[in-house]
C-alpha cells in the first residue's frame, strides 16, 4: 500500500495498523529515526514513570506506608503502559506524516497495515 493510500484509508478508518511493541520501543529509544518532538515526549513519559519509584518511597516515608504502596502498585504500572502505548502511537503518527518513515516501518515490520474486515 502506498503512503497516500495509507493516509486516505486511515482517515476513512478502513485500515488497522498493528505495531510491533519491541521494534517501536527500539526506534523510540534510538534517537535517530524520530523527530525531536517525538523524542522529547517519549523522554517525558519515560521520566514520569521512572520518577514514580522514588515518589512511592517518599510517600511511604513522609506520608503513610500505604500511600507509597498505592503509588507503586497502581500509578507506576499505569504510566509504564502509557509510555509503551505512546511509543506505538508515535510510529503511526510519524508514518502518517512522513512517507519515507512509512516505507521504513513497513519494510522493517515495525508496522503492519491491513484492511478492516
C-alpha atoms as one frame of an Amber mdcrd trajectory, in Angstrom:
protein
   0.000   0.000   0.000   1.416   3.377  -0.971   1.715   6.221   1.531  -1.110
   8.371   0.141  -3.410   5.358   0.021  -2.467   4.564   3.626  -3.327   8.126
   4.714  -6.702   8.137   2.980  -7.591   4.667   4.280  -6.505   5.618   7.808
  -8.622   8.752   7.784 -11.592   6.794   6.435 -10.984   4.141   9.139 -10.696
   1.365   6.569  -7.375   0.001   7.850  -5.949  -1.316  11.072  -2.316  -0.837
  11.999  -0.512  -3.357  14.155   2.664  -2.054  15.764   5.444  -4.361  16.930
   5.978  -3.175  20.504   9.635  -4.196  20.762  10.600  -2.574  17.474   8.632
   0.569  18.300  10.436   0.929  21.624  13.753   0.279  19.910  13.082   3.084
  17.431  11.809   5.414  20.158  14.988   4.810  22.153  17.299   5.133  19.122
  17.050   8.942  18.980  17.955   8.930  15.283  14.770   7.970  13.464  12.005
  10.021  15.066  11.921  13.835  15.065  12.834  15.759  18.226   9.228  16.441
  19.237   8.501  12.717  19.480  11.783  12.101  21.293  11.027  14.790  23.859
   7.550  13.477  24.563   8.830   9.904  24.849  11.525  11.050  27.287   8.899
  12.885  29.328   6.714   9.782  29.586   9.732   7.629  30.465  10.864  10.072
  33.137   7.339  10.275  34.547   7.012   6.560  35.156  10.578   6.238  36.453
  10.022   9.070  38.922   7.073   7.234  40.443   9.568   4.845  42.073  11.252
   7.452  44.310   7.880   9.179  44.711   6.453   5.949  46.145   9.362   5.697
  48.558   8.990   9.350  49.594   5.244   8.900  50.088   5.857   5.836  52.253
   8.430   7.639  54.383   6.861  11.076  54.713   3.157  10.262  54.484   1.757
   6.819  55.161   3.241   3.493  54.070   0.075   2.560  52.204   0.202   5.738
  50.063   3.605   4.649  48.777   2.239   1.174  48.144  -0.703   2.552  46.154
   1.639   4.670  44.025   3.919   1.672  43.466   1.150  -0.798  42.646  -1.143
   1.402  40.567   0.466   4.581  39.301   3.820   3.101  38.251   2.356   0.302
  36.078  -0.237   2.666  34.591   2.421   5.164  33.496   4.635   2.347  32.187
   1.783   1.075  29.991   1.021   4.616  28.847   4.665   5.050  27.813   4.506
   1.883  25.721   1.214   2.937  24.119   2.657   6.346  23.241   5.694   4.730
  21.595   3.350   2.662  19.435   1.247   5.708  18.620   4.364   7.675  17.623
   5.040   5.062  14.937   1.570   5.513  13.448   1.611   9.309  13.700   5.021
   9.651  12.103   4.132   7.111   9.400   1.159   9.311   8.523   3.384  12.411
   8.376   6.410  11.027   6.568   6.314   8.746   3.537   9.954   7.702   3.947
   9.361   6.597   7.519   6.198   4.775   6.438   8.245   2.794   3.905  10.945
   2.132   6.511   8.411   0.998   9.111   6.625  -1.333   6.710   9.875  -2.762
   5.311  11.279  -3.409   8.795   7.926  -4.768  10.035   7.557  -2.121  12.700
   4.008  -1.579  11.493   1.661  -3.881   9.593  -1.214  -2.306   7.770  -4.259
  -4.417   6.970  -7.746  -3.754   5.716 -10.508  -3.888   8.277 -12.796  -6.881
   7.860
